Amino acid sequence: MGRGDGSGRIVSREGADDSGTGILHVDMDAFYAAVEVLHDPSLRGLPLIIGGREGRSVVSSASYEARRFGVRSAMPVSQALRLCPSARVVPPDFTRYRAASEQVMAIFESITPLVEPLSIDEAFLDVRGVRRLWGSPGEIAALIRRRVQAEVGITCSVGVAATKHVAKMASTVSKPNGLLIVPADRTQEFLDPRPVGSMWGVGPKAADALQRRGIRLIRDVRESPPQALERALGPALGRRVRELAEGRDARTVETERIEKSIGHEETFDRDIDDLDLLRSELLRLADRVGARLRASGWQAGAVAIKIRFADFTTLSRSISLPEATDVGQRLGETAVTLFEQIDRRDPVRLVGVRAERLKPAGLGAAALWDDDEEQRRLEGMLDDARAKFGVGMITRARHVGRGSAVGPRLFSKD
């Protein structure tokens, strides 16, 4: 199994059998770091950390040279530098990354209209309908790798398989700069010896629950009684994991992805134990979420919060709303209510607010009385003012002065 540092990678030979395939998963290699090397070629071959040196900054990405020292995304930069003292720290430039992403996605779309972006640097492609134009799935994957390197200047890894799940696993195994083809009739042979944690959608907690029951490999999942999987993961996830372990995945490439959530979170420069200040921060983040909902034409059917304490323990809470909303004050009040339900009162290093279960605004039945009508009008005026004078120039009075109390916000994740 390939690992995050590129060791243990498996790739296919040229002209490998691609019978029964048609789904590609294409993933850029150490994307942020690769784009920074394009911008400054003197960085090539060096261990790179994309992040900030100050305070509580975390690693956004790392080159493979740094990953071999144990550096990983989301790790505190301070810890990463202890693992790799010789690393160069480069602040992220998301404008640069978005421009490179647009180039990459344009290449995909020139091959097939069936492209499903998963993030800024990866996508699924369904190439079954373009064989006459470009060749077999394996040939198309090789073509994409050549074009990305020639036209954008970075490398990518590609998995080719009969399903999305196996294609994504294959691209991971082939990293960096590799191509792995899993023909349909060898799907089980590919899956069986791999650890359960390598399955797409099986996170650390689910993998640990399976491993505690002796279910360590995908073969073990397939051979375990359904009741054992349900006890470990619950009925729905247990059934789903078994299907994936057996190579069954009916998901298609979705060319129009509906945004599933919108959120903001902040990591503080110092741990915060002032409850009033934490409540104020939740309200401020909720205002930002509400503004993004209104700008994109969505309403939230649920609100979630994330609280990370000084010891890195992270808690999440969520609740459904009686009526969907795009009003920041309503989101904020709900977020604060969720926060109040957390008994633990240790110092906090990160808070986040997320709008979930999104649906297009205006689809709900019109209410005779809208409790949020006045607040929605006020927040709409704030949106207009921010558009005219800048986001940082307009804020609620309750937030004024809070930034100096919290300290610089060194990391913001959308």
N, C-alpha and C positions, 0 to 999 in steps of 0.2 A: 504494500500500500504506500503510495506516495505521501510524503509528509510536507508540512508547511515550509520547510527549508529546501525542498526540492530533492532530498535524498529518497531513494527507493522508488523513483519514477519508473513507469512502464509505458513504452510507446510501441506502436505498430510499425512493422516493416513497410516499405513502399509497395503498393499494390496489394495490400492485405485484403482478405475477404470482407466485404461489407454487405453481404446478402441479407435481405430482410430489414435493413436499417433505413433511416430517412430523417431522423431527428438529430440535430447538432446542438451541442452546448459549447459556446465559445466564450472563453474567459481570458481577459488580459492578464499578463504576468506582472505582479507587483506594480500595478498601474500607476499610482501616484509617483512612486519612485522612478519608474521608467520615463514618465513625462518630464520629471525634473532633470533627468540625464539628457533628454532631448534639448532642454533649455540650456543646460550647462554641461557640455560633454566632458569637462574635467572631472565630473563626479562618477564617470563610468568605472565600474569595477570596485568602487569603494562601498563599505558598509554605510547605508543611508537610513536615517530615521526621519520620517515625515511627521512633524509635530513642532511644539514649542519647547524651549528650554525652561521657561518660567513656571514656578509654582507647581500646580497640579495638572499640567498638560499631559495628554496621553498620546500614544503612538497612533497616527492615522493609517500609516502604512510603513513598510520597511523593505529594503532591497533584500534579495536572497543572500547576499553577503552578510547582512546583519542578522537575518533569520537563522543562519547557521550557528550563531552565538546564543540562540534562544529568544531573540527579540520577536514579539508578536504584536499584532494590532490590538488596540484597547489597553495595552500595558502602560503604566505610568512611564513617562520619558525618563524620569530619574532612575527607575529600575532598569530600563533598557540600557542606559548608559553605564550602569554598574556591570551589566552582562557584556557590553561591548563598548569599552571606554574609547576606542578609536573611531567610533561612528561619527559621521557628520550629521548634524541636525539641521534640517531644512524646513522652514515654515511652509504650510500647505498653501497652494494657490488654486482655488477651486474654479476660477475663471479659466485658467489654463487647462484644467482637467476636463471641464465641460466641453471646451473647444475640441480637444482630442477625442472625447467620447462621440461627439457629433460626426467627426470624420469616420470613426470606426463603424458607427451605426449606418452611415450612408453607404459604406461598402456592403454591409449585410443586405440592405434594402435593394442594392443594385443586383444582388444575386436572386433573391426571392422576396415577394411581398409578405410572406408569413414569418415575421420577426417579432419576437416577444422579449423586449428588454427586461431584465431582472433588476439591474442596477446600472450605475454609470459605466461599468466596465465588463458587463456580461450579458448574454442574451441566448435565447433558444431560437433555432431556425428549423422550419420544416421545408426540406428540399426535395420531397418526393415528387413534386409536380414540375421540377425544372431540370430533370435529367437530360432531356433532349438538348437543352441549352448549354449545360455546364458539365455533364457527365454524371458518374455515380456519386453517392453521398461521400465516399472516401475521397474521390477526386475533387469534389466541391470543397471539402474541409481543407485539403492541401492548398487549393486555390486561395481560399480565404486567408490562410496563414501567410502565404506569399504576398498577397495584396496588402494586408495590414502592415507587414514589415516594410514593404517597398513604399507605400503611400503615406503611412503615418509614422513609421520609424520605430515601432515598438513590437514586441512579440506577444503571441497569444497561444493558449493551449486549447485543444478542441477534443471533445468526446463525441463519438458517432455511435448511435445505437438505435434500437427499435422504439425506445420510450424515453421520455424526458428524465425520469429518475436515473436510469442507467447512463444516459448521455452525460448528465451532470457528474455522476460518480466517476465516469471515465475521464472527463476533463481534469478532475482533481488529481487522479492517479498519474496523469501524463505531465503534470507541471514540473518545471517550467518549460515553455517552448516545445511542447510535444503534441502528438496526435495519437489517440488510442481509439481503435475501432472494435466494437463488440458486436459481431454478427448475431442475428436473432437466435440462431440455434445454439449459440454458446453463452447465452445470457446467464443461465444458471451456473455454469462453470466459472464465469467471471464473479458472480455475486457470492457464492457459497463461502469462500475462504476469507472474506473481508469482515472486519470487526463491525459490530452493530452500530457503533458510533459513526461509522462512515456513511450510513444511510442518510440521504437527503431528508431532513425533517425530524430526524431522531437527535435531539439535543443531549447535552451532558446529563441532565437529570433522568431522562428516559433511558439513556444508555446505562447509567448506573443502576437503575431499577432492574433492568434486564440482567446485567452482569451479576448482581447480588443473587440472582436465581440460577446462575450458571449458564445463562444464555449470552455467550460472548461473540459468536460468529453469526453471520447471516444464515448459514446452514442450521445453526441451533434454533433460530427463529422458525425456520421452515419445518423443523422436526419436532418442535415443542407442541404440546396440547394447546388448543385454543384457550382453555381455561387459565393456563399459566400466563399467557400473554395478557389476557384480560385482567388478571389479578395484578400484574405488574404495571400495566399502562391504562387500564380502563377499557371498556368494550369497544368504543369507536376507534381509538388509536391502536388497540391490540389487533383489530381486524385489518386496519389499514397497513400496519407494519408487516403483517403476514402476507398481504397481497404484494407489497413491494418486494419482500424477500423471495417470493415466487416469480418475480419478474413481471408482475401484472401492474400496469399503470395506464389508465384510460385517459389521462389528461392530455389535452391537445395544446398546440401552440396558439396562444391568445394574442391576436394582433392589437386589440384594444384592451389595455389593462385598467381596471377601475381602481383608483387609489383607495387603499384599505384603511389608512389612518393618516392623520396629520399631527405632528407633535413637536415640542421643543423641550430641551432639557439643559440644565446649567450645572457645571461643576464649580464650586466655590474655591476661592484662593485660600481660605482657611475653614476649618470645620465650624459649623454654625449650630448653636444650641438655643438661640433666641427664637421662641415659637412664633412671636408676632412677625419677626422678620421672615421666617420660613413661610408663613401664611401669605405675606405680601408678595414673596417671590412666586408662589403658586398662582396668585391672582395675575401677576405681571405676565407669566408664561401663558396663562389662559387667554389673556388679551391678545397675545401674539398668535395663538392658535386660532382664535375667533377671526382675526383679520385675514389669516390665510384661508380659512373656510369660505369667508365671504368673497375673497378675491378669486377663488377657484370654483365657486358655485356649488359648494357642498354644505350639508348639515350633518351634525353628529348625532347618532342614536345612542352613544355611550361615551363615558369619560373614564380615562385611566390615569393613575399617577404612578410615578416611580420614585422611591426614596432609597438613596444609598448612604449608609452610615459610615462613620470614620473607620470602622474595621472592614469596610468593603462589603458587608452584608447588604443585600439589595432586596427590598420588598416592593411588590406591585399590588395595587388594588384597582378594581374597576366596578362600574355600576351602569346599568341601563338608564336612560332618561325617559320620563313619561312621554315627552314629545321631542322630536329632533330639533336641534337649534344650531345657529351659527353665532350666537351672542356670547362674547367673551365673559361677561359678568356671570351669566348662568353657568358656563363651563367652570369658571373660577370658584363660584360658590360650591359647586359639586366637588371640585378637587379638594377644597379645604375640608369639606365634610368627610371625604375619604381619608384625608390626613389625620383628622381628629380621631378616627377609629383605630389608628395604629397606637398600640399601648407603649411601644418602645420610645424612649425620649433621649436617646444618646445623641451626641453631636452628629450633624448631617454634612456630607460632602457633596451630594448631588440631589437635585430634585428635577422631576420632569412631569409634564402634563401632555396627554395625548387624546385626541378626538378619534373615536372608533365607530365602526358600523356606519360608515358614511353613505349618504344617499343624496341625489341631486336636490338642490333647494327647490321648493315649490311643488314637490310631488305629493306632499301630505294634504289631507283634507283641510280646507280653510276653516279656521276656528272662528266662532262668533266673537270671542274675546281673546285677544293676544296679550298675555301678561308681559311679554318682552317687547311690545311695540315701541314704547318710548325709549327703552335702552337700545334697541336695534337702530332707531333713528339717530341717537347720540353717537353710537359707535360708527355708523355710516358717515357722520360728520367728521369723526376722528380719522377715518380712512381717507376722506377727501383732503383733510388738512395735512396728513402725513405724505400723501402723494404730491402735494404742492410744496411743502417745506422740508420734507425729509423725515424718515422714520424716527431718527434720534431726536428730532426737535419737538415732537408732540408726544406727551404721555399724560396719564392720569395724575392728579395731585397726590394720590396715595402712594405713588411710586417715587416721588421726588425725594432725593437724598438717600434713597435706599442703596444705590450703587456703592457709595463710599463706605457704608456699614458692612456690606457684603464683601467688598474688595473687588478687584478686577475679575471679570468672568473670562476665564482663559480657554474654555472649551464649550462650544455650542454645537449640538447635533440635531439635525432635522429628521 
